[in-house]
């Protein structure tokens, strides 16, 4: 048990999981029979813009909102083709794809 908070380890871990999940913004993408989500972990993003710059269809742009650290994470425009380049190029691993499988 933590003397400062009076909570057990499990409670603290649960709180951290809740925070990290709330810092995640997911966008549903449906394009030419493909379906999935592009998710951005906003508090992990440093606003470098690589995902925006290298997107082949310009499906991302900087958000108007800033994070607590003062960075502007990407947000989804239209036209995403779920190619995954944003996920591959992100140096902070803050953007990722969740492709839906058939039957889901």
C-alpha positions in Angstrom: 0.0 0.0 0.0 1.2 3.5 -0.9 1.6 5.6 2.3 0.9 8.9 0.5 -2.3 7.9 -1.4 -3.5 5.0 0.8 -4.1 2.9 -2.3 -2.8 -0.5 -3.2 -0.7 -1.0 -6.3 -3.6 -2.4 -8.3 -5.6 0.8 -7.8 -2.7 3.0 -8.9 -2.1 0.9 -12.0 -5.8 1.0 -12.9 -5.8 4.9 -12.6 -2.7 5.0 -15.0 -4.5 2.8 -17.5 -7.6 5.0 -17.4 -5.5 8.1 -18.0 -3.6 6.6 -20.9 -6.9 5.5 -22.5 -8.4 8.9 -22.1 -5.4 10.4 -23.9 -6.2 8.4 -27.0 -8.3 9.7 -29.9 -9.6 7.2 -32.5 -11.1 7.9 -35.8 -13.3 5.4 -37.7 -12.2 4.9 -41.3 -14.2 3.3 -44.0 -12.7 3.3 -47.5 -13.2 1.0 -50.5 -14.3 -2.0 -48.5 -11.7 -1.5 -45.8 -12.6 -0.5 -42.3 -10.6 0.3 -39.2 -9.5 2.9 -36.8 -6.6 5.3 -36.7 -5.7 6.0 -33.1 -3.5 8.8 -31.7 -2.2 8.7 -28.2 -2.2 12.5 -27.8 0.0 12.8 -24.7 2.7 10.7 -26.4 2.7 12.8 -29.6 5.5 15.5 -29.9 3.8 17.2 -32.8 6.7 16.5 -35.3 4.3 16.3 -38.2 6.0 13.3 -39.9 2.7 11.4 -40.1 1.1 14.5 -41.8 4.0 15.1 -44.1 4.3 11.5 -45.3 0.6 10.6 -45.6 0.2 9.7 -49.4 -3.4 11.0 -49.4 -3.1 14.0 -47.0 -5.6 12.4 -44.6 -4.0 14.0 -41.5 -3.6 17.6 -40.3 -2.5 19.3 -37.1 -5.2 19.6 -34.5 -6.2 23.0 -33.3 -6.0 21.7 -29.7 -2.8 21.5 -27.8 -1.8 18.8 -25.3 -0.7 19.6 -21.7 2.9 19.7 -23.0 2.0 22.3 -25.7 2.1 20.0 -28.8 -0.5 19.8 -31.5 -1.2 16.1 -32.3 -2.6 15.1 -35.7 -6.3 14.7 -36.4 -8.0 12.9 -39.2 -9.2 14.5 -42.4 -11.1 12.5 -45.0 -9.5 10.1 -47.5 -7.5 7.7 -45.3 -6.7 4.5 -47.1 -5.4 2.6 -44.0 -2.0 2.2 -45.6 -0.2 2.5 -42.2 2.6 4.9 -43.2 1.7 7.2 -40.3 2.1 4.3 -37.9 5.4 3.2 -39.4 7.0 6.7 -39.4 6.0 8.0 -36.0 9.1 8.2 -33.8 7.0 8.3 -30.6 4.8 5.3 -31.5 1.8 7.6 -30.8 -0.3 6.8 -33.9 -1.5 3.3 -34.9 -4.0 1.4 -37.0 -6.6 -1.0 -35.8 -7.9 -2.8 -38.9 -11.2 -4.6 -38.5 -11.3 -8.1 -39.7 -14.1 -9.5 -41.8 -17.1 -10.5 -39.6 -16.5 -8.0 -36.8 
